[in-house]
Amino acid sequence: MERKKPIRRRFKRCTVRLLIDYWCEGRIGSDYATTLGAGGLFIESSEPWEAGIALTVRFRLPGDDALHVIPGRVAWVHQPKQDPSGARAPGMAIEFTDNAGSATLARALESWAEAFAAQA
């Protein structure tokens, strides 16, 4: 049995359920993100956009009034029919392309995680 290489990520990700608005020229969408990190997010969608499309996402972290509006691009897509077993949700991975927006989000995620840990 061949062992898969571990995935190396620049940023930690957390499991979430956040409503995300996203748009680009002439197209808009609104779906839920299931993972989020300072470098990007995964949006579950039965109609994901094509890889490479530049877009902007908008969302708020739970319990936070700050509105995050961050440009990005569709890094990869998992089409609905790619996994008939349903083990992998259809959708698209968004890579943030704005370093300032990513840095602001990273600080907000740290604060959010600390507040969540304090409540537990």
N, C-alpha and C positions, 0 to 999 in steps of 0.2 A: 504494500500500500504506500503510495507516494504522499509525502507530507506537504501540505501547502505552506508557502512562505507566510510569516505573520505580516499583517497589515501595519505599516508604520504611518502614523499620522502626526502632523505638526501640531495639531490642537486636540485637546480632549473633546469628546462628544458626550452629550447627555441625552437620555431618552425623554422625549417631551410629547405633548399633544397641544400644539399651538396653531391657531388659525393664522395663515399667511396669505396676504394679498400680494400678487406679483403682476408685473406688466412689462411690456415693451411696445414698440411702435405698433399701434393698432390692435394689440391683443391684451386681454386682461384675464386673470384667473384668481381663484381663491380656494385653497385646499389646506389640509392639515400637514404640518411638519411632524415627523416622528423622531428625528434626531437633530440636534443642534450643537454647534461648536463655534468658536470664534472664526474658523475658516470657511464655514458653510453649513448647509442643512440638507435634509432629505425631505422632499414633499411627496406625500402619497397622492397619486392622481391616476384616474382611469384613462386620462388623455394627456400624457406627458408631452412637453414640447421637445423639439429636436435638440440633440447635443450641439453645443456651440452657440446657441442663441444667447445674446446679451439681454439681461432683464434687470429689473429692480424689485426687491422684496421689501415688504413692510410688515412689522409685527411689534407686539409688546410682550415682555416677559410677565408671567403671572405676578400680581401684586406690585407691579412697577408701572409708574405713569409714563416713563420714557418711551417714546416711539422710535423704533429703530428702522431706518430707511437706508438700505445698503444695496449698491449695485453688485451684480454678479453675472455669472454665465452658467448655462446648463453644462455640467461636466460630463455626465453620463446618464443614460436612460434605461429603465427596466420596463419594457413593454408589458401590458397586461397578459398577453398570450405566451410570454417567454417561459413562465413557470406554471403549468396547468395544475400542479399540486397546491398552489397557493402559499407555498412556504416563503416566498419573497413577494412583498407587496409591490404593485406597479407604481411607478413614479419617476422622479428625477432628482438627481443630486445637483445642488447648486453650490458653486464655489464662489465665495465673495471675492470681488476684484478691487475693492477699495480698502487700502491698509488702515486708514483713519477709522472707517466704520467698523472694521474687524477689531481694532484696538479698543474702541469704545464698547463694543459688544463683549469683548474678553473681560473688561473690568466689571461690566454689569453682570456677567455670568458668575464671576467670582463672588460678588456681593450677594447675588441671588442664592448661590450654593451655601454660603456662610449663613444667611438668614434661614434657609431651609434646614440646615444642620442644627441650628440653635433651637428650632421649633420641635425637633424630633426627640 
